[in-house]
Amino acid sequence: MNSALYPHFSFDIRDQDLNSRARLGCISTPHGTIETPNFIFCATKGAMKALRMDMVKESDAQIILSNTYHLMLNPGADLVKKMGGLHTFMNWNGPLFTDSGGFQIFSLGHGSIASEIKGNRMQKSSRSLLKINEHGATFKSYLDGQKHLLTPEKSIEVQIKLGADLIVVLDECTPFHVDKAYTERSMAMSHRWALRSLEEFKKRSKETQALYGIIQGGVYEDLRKISTEFVNEHPFFGHAIGGSLGASKHQMSDVIGMTAPLLVRDRPIHLLGIGGISDIFEGVSLGIDTFDCVHPTRLARHGGALVQPHLLPESKNTSSREHLNLRNSNYKEDPNPIDPSCPCYTCQNLSRAYLHYLLKAKEIVVLELLTLHNITFMVRLMKAIREGIKQNNLPALRKEWCS
């Protein structure tokens, strides 16, 4: 890590699990610290869907993420900067992460990483993505059809105007179904984009932001090795594992396992776009420090409440499900809270029956109630994982939290 480039940031490793690569750490930023391992909640468009920021903070969430692609289109980086930056604009006084827009390039053209792992890839490219070349990505706005060009320099310019603490280089996030030759060409281009991002960052940085490099290479071990060597050699504050992680959870574990051990130890490692409970345990055991995903908040908007396995219906205990679907009729007369051990307002005051009723009645307050529970669940999960690393009992903890 280059302390001269990031004078107001640090990453300290405080403990190491004896039986895996899991580690305890702390990322210090101008807006506070992040205990690691940790989960970054997505406030994609500069707002946490269904929750006020004070509610997010009161849940003990330490860091949130907003999206460069969406915010550059609306309301625009210049307006956010004029309003005092994204922290002030949305009233969040904690650490803030912005992604570069690269994931949107991927999803516009090929579908999401989550869809890949679920085996549900898009068969045809979206018409929104017009062209990707050395210069950048040309696409049409989903808001008004206007054409935009996102270059590495533009991505950094927007992120600096937004003012997030942790920002990332622009990359092309390749899908699983492209061949190795395309993956290699794309990786090499992403490396060149990363260098351009880094140079733009050095020109514009006010020492209040820190830049992450991204590791590409798809499912190919030799390409991942090349990409890890690339990010290790350049002065990024942290590293993010991106690109295709394969077509299954097993392959995702293999990709992370071949990548994370090659990264220098004194920089935080982020895993982009992954948020399942079992996936988090696997990632932590392989050395991942932070994760981000829309899963907890999106699940809440569809009536899903995250729970530990012992709270799942009997028939679900051996399945891969991690939540209760409160839309189901079997909760119509259920007087129990989602989880009696959960400290959130929802669990301490309301029954599953009432939440089921709100969902069926389409009362919008239920979105707040379930989102608050799911965020609280994830905060509790990450606290338990950190304690598990201290106590060297991650395998037992994994059985307790994963179905």
N, C-alpha and C positions, 0 to 999 in steps of 0.2 A: 504494500500500500504506500502511496506517495503522500506523506504527511504534509508536505509543502503545498500540494494541490488541494488537500482536504483538511485544513487546519482546525476546523470546528467539528470534525467527525472522528470517530474511533470505533474499532471493533475489538472487543476483549473476550478471549476464551477463558471461561472461569472453571470449567470442570469437563471431564470426559467420561463417557460411559465405558466400563471395563470390558463389555462384551460386544460392542458394536462401534460404529463411527459416530454415534450420537454425541453431541456436545452441548454444553451450556455456554451461553455468551451474552454479550450486551452491545448493542449498537447505539452509540451516542450521536445525537443530531442537535442542531440549534433549537428544535422544538421539543426536545425530550429524548428519553431513552426507550429502546425496545429490548425487552428480555427475549432471548432466543433459546429454543425454537419458539416461533410465534406465527400467528395467522394474520394476514392482512385482508381486511374487509373491503369490499368493492363499493365505493361511492362513485360509480362510473361517470356520471354526468355532473359531478360536483354536488351530489346529494345522495344520502343513504336512503334508498327507497323505503318509504313507510315510517322512517324514524327521524326525529330531530337529532342534531349533533350532540346536544347535552345528554340525551338518552344513550347514545353510543358511548360517550365518555363515561357515564355512570355505570355502564356494563363492564368497565375496566378494559375495554379494547384499547390497545396502545398505538395502533397505526392503521391508516386507511389508504386506499388507492383510488385515484381518478384517472380518466382516460384522455390522452392527448388528442386522439382522433375525434372523439365526440366534442370535446371542448373547443377545439380549433374551429369546428363548424358552427357551434352555437354554445355560448354567446360570443366566442372569439377570444383569443388570448389577449388582445389589446384591451378589451373591456375588463377582463379579469385583473390584468395588471393595474389598470386605472382605479379599480375598486380596492386596491391594496394587496392583490395576490389572492390565490385560492384559499389560503388559510383564513384570511379575513372575510373573503367573499362568502364562504359557507360556514363561518364561525366554528372552525376546527383548530384548536391550539396545540394539537399533538403532531407527531411525525406524520409526514405525508409522502406517498410514493406516486409517481406517474409513470405509466408505460408509454411507449414511444409512438404508438399507432401501428407498429409492425404486426401485431396480432390481428388487427382489423384488415390489414392487407391480405393476410392469410385467410381469414374467415370470409371475406368478400369473394375471394377467388376459389376457395376449396372447402369451406366448412370449418367447424371448430375442432380443437384437439379433443375435447370431451366427446364429440361425436365419433372421432376416430376410435378412441378407446372403447366406446360402446359398439363399434362395428357399424356405425350408421353414417358413412361418409357421403358427401354430396357427389353426385355423378356428373354434374355439369357446373361450369364456372358461372358465377354471378356476373351479370352484365354491368354491375357497379364498378368492377375492377376493369379498367381499360387497358393498362399496360404497366409492366414492371421492366425496367432496364437499369443500366448503370447509374443513370441520373437520379432515379427515384421511382415512385409509384404514382401513376395517374389514375384517378378514380372519379366517379360522379357522386356528389353528395346524395345521401339517402333523404335529405330534407327537401331539396329543391332541384336536384338534377344538375347543379352547377359543377363544372369540371375543376378539379384541384390536383395539384402536384405536391406530393409529400416527399421531400428529400431529407437526407440525414441532417443537413444544416437547418432546414425548416423545422424538423422535429425537435432539435435542441433549442432553437429559438423559441418555439412555442412553450416547451417545458420550462425554460428559464423565465419566461413571462408569467407562467402560471405560478412559479415559485415553490414547487414541491421540494422537500428535502432530498429525496432519493429519486434520481431520474435514470433513464436507460437509453442506450444507443438504438438507432433504427436498424431493424433487420427484416429479412424476408423469412417468415416462418413456414418452412416447407411441409407439405402434407406427406402422409405415409405412402400414398399410392404412386408417387413419382419415383423414377429409377435412381440408381446411385449416381449416374453421370449428372443428372439434373441437380441432385442434392449437393454434389461436390461443387458444381458451378455456382449454385446459389450460396453455399457457405462461403466461397471465396469472395463473392460480391458482398455478402453481409460483412465480411472482415474489412473490406475496403470502405463500406459504409460506416463501420465502427470507427475506423481511423479518421474519417471525415467528421463523424460525430464528436470524437475526442478533440480534434483541432478546433471545432466550433465552440465546444465547451470551454476550452482553455482561453479562447478569445473573449467570451462573454461572461464567464463565471465570476460571481461576486464572493466566492468562498463560502456561500451559504447553501450550496448544493453539492451533492456527491454523485458520481456517474458510475453506473453498472455496465459492464460488458456482457454480451450474450454468447453462450456456447451453442453452436449449431452442429450439423453433421448427421441428423436423422438417426437411424438405427444402426449406423455403420461404425464399428469400433475404431477403425483407422481414421475416419473423418472426425469423430469426436476427439480423438487424441490430438489431431492437428489443431482443432478449434480450442481445446483447453490450453495447448501450448501458446496459441495466439493471445488469448486473454491474459494468461499468466505473464506474458512478456511486456504488457502495456499497463500504464498506470491507472487502472480502474479501481474504484473504491471497493466494489463488490462484483460478484458474478451471478448471472441468471442462466439457468439451464432452460433453453428454449427448443423450438423446432419439434419435429415429430418424435414422440416418445413410444411409437409402435402402435399396434392394433389390439393390444390386450394389456391387462394389468401386469401380467408376468413379464411381457416384453418391456413395459415401462420401467419395471424394477431393474431389468437387465441394463437398460440404457442409463438410468441414473447411477447404477452400480459401476458402470464402466467409465463414467464421467466424473462424478464427485471426488473420488480418491486422487485424481490427477490435478485437481485445482490446488493452488497454494493455500495453506491453512490460515493465513492471517487476514483473509477477506471473507465477508459473509457470503453464503451461497443461497440464492433464491430459486425456487422451482415455480415456473410460470404456469398459472391456470389450473392447478390441481388442488382439490379441497375435500375429497372423500376421507372419512375417518381412517379406514384401513390404509389408504394411500399416504396419509400424513404419517402414520406410524412407520410405514415402510421407508418413506423419505427421510424421516428423522434418523432411523437406524443406519441409513446410508450417508448421513452427514449434512442433510439439508437444514438450513437455519430458519428460513421463512418460506411461506406459501401464500398464494392468493387465489381466490376463486369466487365466483358469484353464487356458488351452490347453496350456502346456508340461507341467503336472503331470497334467492329465486325459489327455493324449496318452500319457504314460508308463504310466498304469494300463491302457491298451489295447494296450500292446506297441509303441508308437511311439517312435522315437529321432530327435530333430532332427539334421539334418546339412546341410552345404553341398551345392550342386548336384553337384559333381564326385564325391560319394560316393553319389549315387543310381544305381540301375540304369540302364543305357544307355537303355532305353525310356522312362525317366522324366525324362530331362534336359531335355526341352522342356515338361514338364507343370508344373502349379502345385503339385505335392506338395513338401513341405519335410521329409519324414521317411522313415525306413526302417520298414516294418512287420515287426518281428522275429518275428512269428507265422508268416510265410510260410515254406513248406518249403524255399525256395532258400537259407535261412540255416542249415539243419540241419547242414551240414558246412563252414561258413564259419569259417576259423580267425582271421580278422581282427578287430580291435577295431571298435567302432562308428566311431570316428574316431581314427587314430593320433596326430593332433596335439592331441587334447583332453587336458587335464591331470587330468580327474576319475578317481577310483578305478576306476570301471567300465571306462573305456577303457584305462587303464594296466595292468589286471590280467586282464581277461576277454574272451573271444571272443564274436562274434555267435552262434556255434554253442551256446555254453553258455547265453547269454541266451535263445535260442530254446528250448532244452531246459527251462529254468526256467519259461518261459511255458507250455509244453505240459504240464509237470508240475504247474502251478498252485502253485509254490513262492512264498510271499509276499515273499521277499527280493528277487525281481526287480523289485517295485514300487519299492523303495528304490533299487536300482541304476539303473533307467531314469530315475526322478525326479531323482536326483543328476546324471545326465548332462544331462538337459534343462535343469535350472536352470543348470548350468555353461555349457552352450551359449548360453543367453540372456545370461548375464553377459559371456561373451566377445563376443557380438554387440554389446552396448551399448558395451563398451570399444572395439571396432573402429569403431563409428559415431562415438564421441567423437573418436577419433584421426583419422577421416576428415574430420570438420569442421575440425579443426586444420590438416589438410593440403590442404583444399579438393579432395578427391577422392571425394566421396560417389557420383557416378554409377558410377565404376569399382568402388567397394566394393559397390555394390548388385548389379552383375553377378556379383561373386564370391560373394555370400551368397544371392542369390535365383535360383530356377530359372525 
